[in-house]
């Protein structure tokens, strides 16, 4: 009976160890994916569009408030 209990205990410990290793691997992969999605800065087309709108608004204001 003791041998059977030891085998069950060893199987349970192996299962827990395998689960913990899988969790650690999943966490590592998630961290790598998050690092690859790092902030790269604003979209240049959006910045150009905003700059154009601001310059047009400035021109209109100069015409109206002369």
NORGI-V331684 format. One record per pair of residues at least 24 apart in sequence whose C-alpha atoms are under 7 Angstrom apart, sorted by the first residue. I is the first residue (numbers start at 0). J is the second residue. D is the distance in Angstrom with one decimal. If there is no record, write none. Layout:
# NORGI-V331684
I;J;D
I;J;D
This chain:
# NORGI-V331684
none
